[in-house]
Amino acid sequence: MYPVIIMFIEDDSDREFMEWLYGEYYLLMRKKAYEIVMDDNVVDDIINDTLYFGSIGK
């Protein structure tokens, strides 16, 4: 399932790109985040925050 922030992107092509990006790189992002924090409880929060701040920086 995609993070909620992706569902709020109004432009269809931007939303599709973010869905693709999330699907393509989720496992890599999860692995890297876990290497940094070593805590499964916060890994998804880090990934979602990264996507949020990446989407507003446009």
ZIMO-V133889 format. One record per pair of residues at least 6 apart in sequence whose ideal C-beta (glycine too) atoms are under 8 Angstrom apart, sorted by the first residue. I is the first residue (numbers start at 1). GAP is how many residues later the second one is. D is the distance in whole Angstrom. If there is no record, write none. Layout:
{{I	GAP	D} {I	GAP	D}}
This chain:
{{2	16	8} {2	17	6} {2	20	6} {3	19	7} {3	44	8} {3	45	5} {3	48	6} {3	49	8} {5	43	7} {5	46	6} {5	47	5} {5	50	6} {6	9	6} {6	12	5} {6	13	6} {6	16	7} {6	45	7} {6	49	8} {7	8	8} {9	6	4} {9	9	6} {9	46	7} {14	44	8} {18	33	7} {18	37	7} {22	29	7} {26	21	7} {29	18	5} {29	21	7} {30	13	6} {30	14	8} {30	17	7} {33	9	8} {33	10	5} {33	13	4} {33	14	6} {34	6	7} {34	9	5} {36	10	8} {37	6	7} {37	9	7}}
